[in-house]
Amino acid sequence: MSPGVGLMKRRLETEKQAVALAVSGILKKYEGITQDQIKTLETKYDSDSGDWYVALGFGEKRTVVKMDSVHATISEINEI
């Protein structure tokens, strides 16, 4: 029997850690973007699934980065 998400140790415990991972993912995916160009638009933690959602904006693009807080990995990067 495995513990639920609420009982497992999270690697992304704070909003600051989630934003840092999201920015890192955007820098890797989109060439030519600097960290100074990226703006954090919104952050949300879903306690039911244990996922962080971070909305970022840079230039004309807007993205939502979904991350697993237990494994500290990026699940999806979607442009909106």
N, C-alpha and C positions, 0 to 999 in steps of 0.2 A: 504494500500500500504506500503510495507516495503522498507527501503533504500537498495541500492546496497552495495556490499562488500567495495567499496571505501569510502562510506560515514559512515560506521559503525566504532565504536571505536574498535581498535584491542588490544587484551591483550598481544600478542607477537609482540611488536613493533620493537625490535632490534634483530640482529643476535645473540647476546650474550644470550638473553632470549630463543631463539629457540634452540640453542645448549644445554643449560642447561636442557631444557625439554626433548630433544632427548636423552641425556646421562642418565637422570633419567629413561626413558622408557627402555633403554638397560639394565641398572642395575637391573631393576625389572624383565625383561624377561629372562635374562641369568644369572643363578646362578654362583657364584664363580669368577665373574669379578669385578675388582676394578676400580674406577674412573681413576686411574693413567694409566691403561692399554688401555684406550679408546683414540683414536686419531681422531680429526676432519679432514676429507679429503676434504670436499667441502660443501658449503651452497648455497642455491638458494631460492629466494622469487619469487613466481609467482603472479604478481599483478592482473592478470585477475581472478584467482580463490581465491586469498587471502590465499594461502597455502605456508608454508615453507617446503623445502626439505633439509635434512641434511644427508650427507654421513659420516658414522663413520666406523672406522676400529679398531679391537682388535683381537690379536692372528692371526689366519688364516682366520677369518671371516670379511666380509664387509657387511654393512647394509645401507639401505636408510630408513630414518624415515620421513614420511609425516605428517605434523601437520596443523591444522586449526588455523590460526592466530587470528580469532575473538573469538573463544571459548577456545583457548589455550589448545587443546586436541590433542592427537596423533591419527591420522586416520589409519595409516598402518605402520608396520615395515616389510620390505622385505629384505631377504638376497640375495646378488648378488655374 
